[in-house]
Amino acid sequence: MVGVFYLIIVIYNLYGFVDSAENCPTICTCLGNYVDCSQKNLPLVPLNIPNWTSQLNLNSNRIRILKKDALEHLTKLSELKLNKNKINVIAKEVFDNQKRLKNLELNHNHIKDIEALTFKNLEQLTSLRLKRNKISQLKDGAFFGLKKIKSLMLDYNFIQIISKTWLYDLDNLKELTISNNIINHIENDAWEFCKGLTELDLSFNRIKAIKKDSFNNLYILEKLNLNNNNISFIEEEAFEQVPNLKVLQLSHNKLSWTIEDGNGVYRNLINLDRLSLASNDVKDINANAFFGLKNIVFLDLNNNNITSIQKNAFSDVLLLQELRINTSSLLCDCNLEWFKGWLEESKHLKESSFEIRTECIYPEPFRGLPLKKVPEGNFTCDELPKPRLKEEPDVEIMALKGENISLSCKAMSSSSDPMVFTWKKNNVEIINGIIEIVSNTVDKNTETTSTLTIPRVQHLDAGKYQCVVSNKFGRTYSQKSTISVLIFPTFVKIPHNVTVSAGATAKLECSASGEPSPEIAWQKDGGNDFPAARERRMHVMTTDDVFFIVNAKPNDMGIYSCMAHNPAGTIVANATLVIEEMPSFVKPMENKETAAGESVVLKCMASGAPKPTIQWLKDGVPIRATDRYFLTAEDQLMIIIDTIPSDAGTYQCRLNNSLGVKVGYSELHIKPSLMSSSDMVGIVIITVVCCVVVTSVIWVIIIIYQTRKRINFNKTNSNQPDHGVIEFPDKNPPHFGDNASEHSSCKDSGVEESAKRSSDDLLPEGDFALIIEESNGEKVNPSRTASLSYVAADGNTCHTPLLLKDTPSSSYTRSTNHDRCKDETTPEISVCTEEDESQRCQ
């Protein structure tokens, strides 16, 4: 049974071969579904190729044009080879019927450009090769429709720019090779439609810099070939977008600084296992050169003429298995002794003179000697031939646009080999800079100073500058000096004076230009107190340079200052905001009622902007200030004194400004007084006179009483013995103190009879006068003072005030015992006043 089945298959195949032989073009060779028409010098695609053909080879012919009907009947094609022809034009419709085509080769032709939608119907195509053509332009959508493409090869063409426009619709692309082109620019979003790439070959191009977004979106890229470019600059975080990268080839570039300066360019490549940096003119390996590369197993540093390796430079590459270094320029001093020990301990490294070849160039006795053969203890640092810096540029320099800038760098070396200074900007060597070199010898050491001058600095001169000094013993890097080119701020939009009504929105515009871009800040009346901000009515729009105040109020009025500031300086522009408001009353006017003769105050508390004028009217007639009508508080208060019935009426307060008029009303009612002022004065006078008369009568009674009492006392004493009489031999009465005399008659002694009474209690005969003093002066209310004084009959006899008011204005002085008359026959009389009880009358 099996034999029969096998026989059927053999017969079927023989029939196929016979059939293909019968239908095969005479100029071609056929084998099954494979048709070989290569090297036949064909100018066109033969029209008699069988429609059953699945594989067609048309290599090495003279075909120039692929017409749209050339392959029309070959619907079963899965592979088509058109290499080494002279094709320069591909018609858009030529592949419309090749829906089964998987492999298409168009290498070594004269194709210059590929139009959009050329391959739109090749839905099953997985491989497209366009090597060694003259393609310089790929139109937008050139590869649109290649939904299943896996490999695209464009090597050896003239492509200059990688753009997402011609890479559109290549979502499933895995391998892209564009080596040996003239690519010098990669757009930031070039790989937006190629996120599935795992292998990318950009070797042998003209790429000078790898920027931060050069490989954006290539998250799963595993292999990146950048060999043989002109790369001298790699931006920080440039490899952050390719965290899955495993193979990175950077040989034959200008990336010595990435290893020598040790700035951690490769630190984000945590999955990298193979790194090639051969032929990059690396002289020194910095201790941090391979920081973060924990998974490296292969490291190629061949052809770099390395002179020194800092201690622990390979401490991060713990998994390193193969290290390639070939150098004959090692500086075998004390700084390299560690490396010899590290090589001896690293048994896992392949030992081969090709992979690791290290020879000394210094000191002279060890020239040409392999590092491993340098005797222990002979690694000394007696001399320092490698350049070392004594002066470096400042870390930060700010200059106004148009100024001249100078950067200075001084280095010293013990070697006579001349030091070469190189200035870099953003890690790219400055070619045509103005550089001055001054060299001299100090204590057998060569000291050289290099000065870089940047005249009339412009914005394009901003960047990071660095001085690099080298000789045959090594290279030294200065710190980077950041130059910022400042442009003094200038206003693009200046705020203007604004007048708005209360409740409206006020808008102020202000913007400025400068370098760096100025910051805009606002002030009100020279300070930061914004009533609108406290009430959340203020809005600053940073995008369109507008300052808003909504629901404007009078307290928002003022001078607003727009300040534009950057490190170069500050400029200020002022604008006045005026808020207009209709006149209004802060408090409604009130009706008043008062008695005639009293004072009254009418209030008209006003607000508005501009400040309203105030006019008072009574019954529609304007009021003028008089001796009874006073206006104060900016006419907001009207005072009427000594009111009379005719003052009653309707008072109007009229507020007026440019926006309108507002009128308030207040009714004043005057109540009639119970008596007139003249009547009141008469009553007061009568009252005073009555008081004076009554007082005089009382004093007269007192005097008469005392006189009678004295007479009775004298009569009684005339009948008594002499021993009851107090005698004064010198005819002078005894003197006592003003406040402690027992002979004084004071109120606190009561009215009881005393045998010790002095002869001063006797009242002389004579008249008494009532003195009334009225003082007006500058006082508001006049005052009156009343005094009762004794008037002696004889003008030579002294007298004493009987009734005094102890005030500074009194014209009479208080009498004391020291003021007594010398005439013993005329005793003095004193009457106590109503003063402090501790003070006594004399």
Secondary structure, DSSP 4 states (H G I P E B T S, - for coil): -HHHHHHHHHHHHHHHHHHHHHHS-TTSEEETTEEE-TTS--SS--TT--TT-SEEE--SS---EE-TTTTTT-TT-SEEE--SS---EE-TTTTTT-TT--EEE--SS---EE-TTTTTT-TT--EEE--SS---EE-TTTTTT-TT--EEE--SS---EE-TTTSTT-TT--EEE--SS---EE-TTTTTT-TT--EEE--SS---EE-TTTTTT-TT--EEE-TTS---EE-TTTTTT-TT--EEE--SSS-HHHHHT---TTTT-TT--EEE--SS---EE-TTTTTT-TT--EEE--S----EE-TTTTTT-TT--EEEEEEEEEE-SGGGHHHHHHHHH-TTS---TTTEEEEEEESGGGTT-BGGGSPTT----S---S-EEEE---SEEEEETT--EEEEEEEEESSSSPPEEEEEETTEE-SS-EEEEEEEEETTEEEEEEEEEE-S--GGG-EEEEEEEEETTEEEEPPPEEEEEEEEEEEEE----EEEETTS-EEEE-EEEEESPPEEEEEETTBS--HHHHTT-EEEETTTTEEEE-S--GGG-EEEEEEEEETTEEEEEEEEEEEEEEEEESS----EEEETTS-EEEE--EEEESPPEEEEEETTEE----SSEEEETTTTEEEE-S--GGG-EEEEEEEEETTEEEEEEEEEEEEPPSS-HHHHHHHHHHHHHHHHHHHHHHHHHHHHHHHHHHHHHHHHHHTS-GGGS---TTS-PPP--TTT-TT---GGG-S---TT--GGGPPPP-EEEEEEEEE-TT-SS-EEEEEEEEE-SSTTS---EEE----TT-S-PPP-GGG--S-TTS-------SS-TTS---
